[in-house]
Amino acid sequence: MILAIASGKGGTGKTTLAVNLALLLAETMPVAFLDCDVEEPNAHLFLKPTIETCEQVALPEPIVDKARCNGCGKCAEICAFNAILAFGDQVLTFPELCHGCGGCALLCPEEAITEEPRGIGVLETGWADRIRFIHGRVDIGMPLATPVVKAVRKRAKDTDGLVIVDAPPGTSCPVVASVKDSDYCLLVTEPTPFGLNDLELAVGMARELKVPFGVVINRAGLGDDKVADYCAREGIPILLEVPFDRRYAACYARGGQLVREFPKLQDGLRKLWLRIRMEVGGNGAGAACHQR
């Protein structure tokens, strides 16, 4: 089972929920944790894994042989990202815009374009006690996070049991790549106007991807009831409400593990897991959200 944990905005407690759910469930089943927030991964600060392997994530970069190029411009015509431009007999490439689709090399009538791998990030794997840990890190200054996310997500095929995917915040391309093809998605939000606005965007994304989902409200009691009202109107299940507590924030700030320091949270997380299993089984409101 692949469980994605996402949020419309940063700072809602998404990683905190993902980490502590993984710690709790790993006591009774195989768990793999995939940190797909490759631009600023931080789950390792809490799980403290031992990294065993590190491999480069690369994209094919087009290299133009000017001696063979006749300036037909076919490569520029098919590039959707303007990563290659043709001006008469001059061809310019912009590697930072290239998504590595290979179309220019495939369709060049003179076979003047070859491809060389260009590193854009790294993929690291290891263990955090019983938890199989995998995360990616995009190189500093590199604008292409999605291919690194996809490299992390591919590792879900090599794992057994439950796979928890910690998605980046927002609803951009890296988030879509993280959540796509998941069995269920938890959307973590907070009871504030900003939380509601971004939750609506995240709900739209999950529905577009046809991934069943439910909501977790963090810092409950701190804001208002508009998030709960929205979920009631839309038929979205609220699977868990975590009350606001300064002690939780202090634990997070020092890299602590909530389920270890506050055992009373374990019951709520266990009930959350049972609700998710019911939703995935098609017995809950999440199935209706899938079909909406």
Secondary structure, 3 states (H helix, E strand, C coil): CEEEEEECCCCCCHHHHHHHHHHHHCCCCCEEEEECCCCCCCCHHHHCCEEEEEEEEEEEEEEECCCCCCCCCHHHHHCCCCCEEEECCEEEECHHHCCCCCHHHHHCCCCCEEEEEEEEEEEEEEEECCEEEEEEEECCCCCCCHHHHHHHHHHHHHCCCEEEEEEEECCCHHHHHHHCCCCEEEEEECCCHHHHHHHHHHHHHHHHHCCCEEEEEEEECCCCCHHHHHHHHHCCCEEEEEECCHHHHHHHHCCCCHHHHCCCHHHHHHHHHHHHHHHHCCCCHHHHHHHC
